[in-house]
Amino acid sequence: MPPEVTEDKKENVSYVANRWSDADISSLSTVNFMFKRHILLLHAGGDSKRVPWANPMGKVFLPLPYLAADNPDGPVPLLFDHILAISSSARQAFKDEGGIFIMTGDVLPCFDASTMILPDNSGCIITVPITLDVAANHGVVVASNEGTIGDNYSLCYVENLLQKPTLEELKKGNAILPDGRTLLDTGIIAAKGKAWAELVKIACSSSQTMICELVNSQKEMSLYEELVSAWVPAKHEWLRSRPLGEKLISALGKQRMFSFCAFELSFLHFGTSSEVLDHLGGHKSALVAPRHLCSMSETTSCDIAASAVILSSKIAPGVFIGEDCLVYNSSLSGRVLIGSQSIVVGLDITCKKREAEVDNSFLFALPDRHCLWEIPLIGSLGKIVVYCGLHDNPKASVENGGTFGGKPWKKVLHFLHIQENDLWSSVGNQEKCLWNAKLFPILSLSDMLNISMWLTCSTTRNCENMLSLWRSSHRSSLEDLHRSIDFSLLCNQSSNHQADLATEIARACLTYGLLGRNLSQLCEEILQKGTSGKEICKEFLAICPVRQEQTHGILPQSRAYQMQVDLLRACGDDSNSCILEQKVLTAVATETASAVNYRVEGDSSGFQQIRSLSEQRTDPRSTFHPKRARIELPVRVDFVGGWSDTPPWSLERQGCVLNMAINLEDSLPIGTVIETTESLGVLIMDDCEKQIFIEDVLSISTPFDKDDQFRLVKAALLVTGIVHHEILSNSGLKIQTWARVPRGSGLGTSSILAAAVVKGLLHLIEGDESNENVAKTVLVLEQVMGTGGGWQDQIGGLYPGIKCTYSFPVQPLRLQVIPLVASPELVLELEQRLVVVFTGKVRLANQVLQKVVTRYLRHDNLLIESIKRLAMLAKLGRETLMNGDIDELGDIMLEAWQLHQELDPFCSNKLVDRLFAFAEPYCCGYKLVGAGGGGFALLLAKDAVYAQNLKQALKEFSDPDVKVYNWKICLS
């Protein structure tokens, strides 16, 4: 806290710090963004403590904003996450000195804020060079010609600020740069040192008084304009005419403002409605879900263009919506026509069927390229319908080319027989423009819609009556509405509308469908209605048993249980939802066992016994025959495709993984020795000199205790059926296991060790010890253990070399392993360039796996699309290696790492970020192996020399637990 702030006033300080605590960020669960002039609400949900798109290496993976068709529970790359990624990276620019970082504009930027250079004791505004035509719709910063110029930035004093300047104003203001461009004001502002201290001081001493003064005078001030202007002397004269201007100059005017021009910054501007439509329908439109939370009629009863974006809306029969439209938070029914490239927000038009059949003419028509909003007003004023042309500039005057509905004002007034004094007061010097035109009447909805069609020239009926009704009505301007919108009611109505839509969709999903929607998210929408929303969820919960009976044999049991878990949680019954969650995982295990042709017998708690075809014990007097099996296996590193091998994905969709078997430190690190003993019972020993003796193998049962360190071998005894095999009728077993790699390595150690034990046991009983059978058996084993998991780890260890493996969701599950026949040159280059590093941190994959399984069972679209992409990258990676293009493999690894962070924001951490930042200059690709969060990392160097230099440099890395391992591809 700055010294000017006394201890007793700390509790009154309200500010945004440049540092976020976990509690601060996790509390920001839902943020609504309201774009200027089109009130489009986007929801960003979930715990955003780790944003995966920002890293400290200068590469910021920030996707364009998009609307996921079904938002998952975890972080999603929507607007809030994007902005949080920018602001969290800005903390490095403050160098732990404190300050404020504000993002106030209607610009969505993409840049690495950690690279900012912030001068001491000053404010700083972030700018970027733009062309003059773009500048006409933005704020422009005039910077001094003198300052600091770097390779990708400049830092100069701010001499003036211009708002949407014309070409003449740019010339007059010396705002045009030598290259013919000018500086865009991004609305991103930072302050540190004395500038920050003075902000805190005025907040402590005067903020309440200043706010009361504004409220009582019914005047406004802008944080964006007035605050910045206090630091720019050329704006002081203008600022003095503004509310509280003198106080701001007195409090803040001693410091100066700098422009930090980030040459590489890119941005999206959401300042106008037309720009919103451009973003939704432009070359990135594939990122936009055109239908979200909608109730729509069949295509034979309405005409809706494929390019129209319909969000949180109910569309009834008889409605036409043209191309490239945006309809948000609306209900449209019966004889409604929305022209192309139009925006409709909050409109509620209901038409009874009988009314629609009386007249074939349109009840309401909005012409092409128009915007319309229905907005609640404060007090008892009701609602008002507001409209204008898509390209109208509200501040452009009648004399300077101003338009309404895309037509010049004078032409509109002449056609409608409206006088200027009907719209604008003759008192004062106020410019006549759309912003202050008394244009919009407050009447019944039907009258307002009729007048809107008359004013937009979309009807010529009853013109005289419309003019008379319009003139006699109480009318408002956009300027008036700016002060009289009931934002609380607007948000409540929007929430209730979305909750009602979600209720209809959820009911249809439960009644007619097969749970193909994200019921958890729908419940979140429904619960916006409070107590009544919870009652709706209880109603849905009561439907579950009937629905399960109707869909038995069609709907997987795991999905049915997940549906109940989500509804129980929505009803506030956390205790029963936790109990049922275990049934979800057990159902996945049962479905996995069924997919690989295992017969499952068990009680309600889970697996009791898993038997092979050989179930009968033979005569206990038979002769003892000593047998022994020694199995040693490599570990695996995965390049890309992980998660597509995991049930229930692999039971329902095709999977594909590209991985490689490797030796570590010139040895096969995983193995087991299994031998028969003359004494009955089973002795299990591990490489930590821990052991357990099981006298009666039939006592082994599930579920296993999660802390049981021998559950892997116990599960292997069950899934191989050896507990019922004749071999144990007159002999026992001694099983010794080892894994000479760190725990939680991410190298598939647990699954590969399971494969070794299963293979050894099957060898002893002369069972099917083929790699494919062993891999499938381990898949079941991991479900029995309760850890879950897929097939890629055991495939990676059982099959030598590099291979691309496909799984096909048939009965039984089919695996196709395609070895990559690598040339000696490719093997040598890969071994020289790929650096295998242990991070020193461990993390268990099953902690992540349960979350991924839950999201998949909920039909989380973001997760599904991410795993689809990982499987596709595995196929591309195979082709890349076949072509010998190791550099391209690096790009694939980078994209895979990005996707893993989208699936699990906690798969990285500060150490991993620092490690990758350290290795970045040497590498063309990198990722953690396995589920991430720790364990081993793959660093693909640019060439063999870079690899050697990187290994040498890592000896000096700040964390002593980071270790480089020697490795070789295991080719046999």
Secondary structure as GFF3:
##gff-version 3
##sequence-region A 1 972
A	DSSP	three_ten_helix	7	12	.	.	.	ID=ss1
A	DSSP	alpha_helix	22	26	.	.	.	ID=ss2
A	DSSP	beta_strand	31	32	.	.	.	ID=ss3
A	DSSP	beta_strand	43	44	.	.	.	ID=ss4
A	DSSP	alpha_helix	79	94	.	.	.	ID=ss5
A	DSSP	beta_strand	100	103	.	.	.	ID=ss6
A	DSSP	beta_strand	107	110	.	.	.	ID=ss7
A	DSSP	three_ten_helix	113	115	.	.	.	ID=ss8
A	DSSP	beta_strand	123	130	.	.	.	ID=ss9
A	DSSP	alpha_helix	132	135	.	.	.	ID=ss10
A	DSSP	beta_strand	139	149	.	.	.	ID=ss11
A	DSSP	beta_strand	153	163	.	.	.	ID=ss12
A	DSSP	alpha_helix	167	172	.	.	.	ID=ss13
A	DSSP	beta_strand	182	191	.	.	.	ID=ss14
A	DSSP	alpha_helix	194	217	.	.	.	ID=ss15
A	DSSP	pi_helix	223	227	.	.	.	ID=ss16
A	DSSP	alpha_helix	228	229	.	.	.	ID=ss17
A	DSSP	three_ten_helix	233	235	.	.	.	ID=ss18
A	DSSP	alpha_helix	236	240	.	.	.	ID=ss19
A	DSSP	alpha_helix	245	252	.	.	.	ID=ss20
A	DSSP	beta_strand	257	262	.	.	.	ID=ss21
A	DSSP	beta_strand	266	269	.	.	.	ID=ss22
A	DSSP	alpha_helix	273	281	.	.	.	ID=ss23
A	DSSP	three_ten_helix	285	287	.	.	.	ID=ss24
A	DSSP	beta_strand	291	292	.	.	.	ID=ss25
A	DSSP	beta_strand	295	296	.	.	.	ID=ss26
A	DSSP	beta_strand	303	304	.	.	.	ID=ss27
A	DSSP	beta_strand	309	311	.	.	.	ID=ss28
A	DSSP	beta_strand	314	315	.	.	.	ID=ss29
A	DSSP	beta_strand	319	321	.	.	.	ID=ss30
A	DSSP	beta_strand	326	328	.	.	.	ID=ss31
A	DSSP	beta_strand	331	332	.	.	.	ID=ss32
A	DSSP	beta_strand	336	338	.	.	.	ID=ss33
A	DSSP	beta_strand	343	345	.	.	.	ID=ss34
A	DSSP	beta_strand	348	349	.	.	.	ID=ss35
A	DSSP	alpha_helix	353	358	.	.	.	ID=ss36
A	DSSP	beta_strand	364	366	.	.	.	ID=ss37
A	DSSP	beta_strand	370	376	.	.	.	ID=ss38
A	DSSP	beta_strand	383	389	.	.	.	ID=ss39
A	DSSP	three_ten_helix	398	400	.	.	.	ID=ss40
A	DSSP	beta_strand	403	404	.	.	.	ID=ss41
A	DSSP	beta_strand	407	408	.	.	.	ID=ss42
A	DSSP	alpha_helix	409	416	.	.	.	ID=ss43
A	DSSP	alpha_helix	420	423	.	.	.	ID=ss44
A	DSSP	three_ten_helix	434	436	.	.	.	ID=ss45
A	DSSP	beta_strand	440	441	.	.	.	ID=ss46
A	DSSP	alpha_helix	445	455	.	.	.	ID=ss47
A	DSSP	alpha_helix	463	472	.	.	.	ID=ss48
A	DSSP	beta_strand	475	476	.	.	.	ID=ss49
A	DSSP	alpha_helix	478	484	.	.	.	ID=ss50
A	DSSP	alpha_helix	487	511	.	.	.	ID=ss51
A	DSSP	alpha_helix	519	526	.	.	.	ID=ss52
A	DSSP	three_ten_helix	527	529	.	.	.	ID=ss53
A	DSSP	alpha_helix	531	550	.	.	.	ID=ss54
A	DSSP	alpha_helix	557	570	.	.	.	ID=ss55
A	DSSP	alpha_helix	574	595	.	.	.	ID=ss56
A	DSSP	beta_strand	599	601	.	.	.	ID=ss57
A	DSSP	beta_strand	609	611	.	.	.	ID=ss58
A	DSSP	beta_strand	628	633	.	.	.	ID=ss59
A	DSSP	beta_strand	635	640	.	.	.	ID=ss60
A	DSSP	alpha_helix	649	652	.	.	.	ID=ss61
A	DSSP	beta_strand	655	664	.	.	.	ID=ss62
A	DSSP	beta_strand	670	677	.	.	.	ID=ss63
A	DSSP	beta_strand	682	685	.	.	.	ID=ss64
A	DSSP	beta_strand	691	694	.	.	.	ID=ss65
A	DSSP	three_ten_helix	697	699	.	.	.	ID=ss66
A	DSSP	alpha_helix	711	719	.	.	.	ID=ss67
A	DSSP	three_ten_helix	722	724	.	.	.	ID=ss68
A	DSSP	three_ten_helix	726	729	.	.	.	ID=ss69
A	DSSP	beta_strand	732	739	.	.	.	ID=ss70
A	DSSP	alpha_helix	749	764	.	.	.	ID=ss71
A	DSSP	alpha_helix	771	785	.	.	.	ID=ss72
A	DSSP	alpha_helix	792	798	.	.	.	ID=ss73
A	DSSP	beta_strand	802	808	.	.	.	ID=ss74
A	DSSP	beta_strand	814	819	.	.	.	ID=ss75
A	DSSP	alpha_helix	824	833	.	.	.	ID=ss76
A	DSSP	beta_strand	834	838	.	.	.	ID=ss77
A	DSSP	alpha_helix	845	857	.	.	.	ID=ss78
A	DSSP	alpha_helix	861	882	.	.	.	ID=ss79
A	DSSP	alpha_helix	886	903	.	.	.	ID=ss80
A	DSSP	three_ten_helix	905	907	.	.	.	ID=ss81
A	DSSP	alpha_helix	910	919	.	.	.	ID=ss82
A	DSSP	three_ten_helix	920	922	.	.	.	ID=ss83
A	DSSP	beta_strand	923	928	.	.	.	ID=ss84
A	DSSP	beta_strand	936	941	.	.	.	ID=ss85
A	DSSP	alpha_helix	944	954	.	.	.	ID=ss86
A	DSSP	beta_strand	963	965	.	.	.	ID=ss87
A	DSSP	beta_strand	967	969	.	.	.	ID=ss88
###
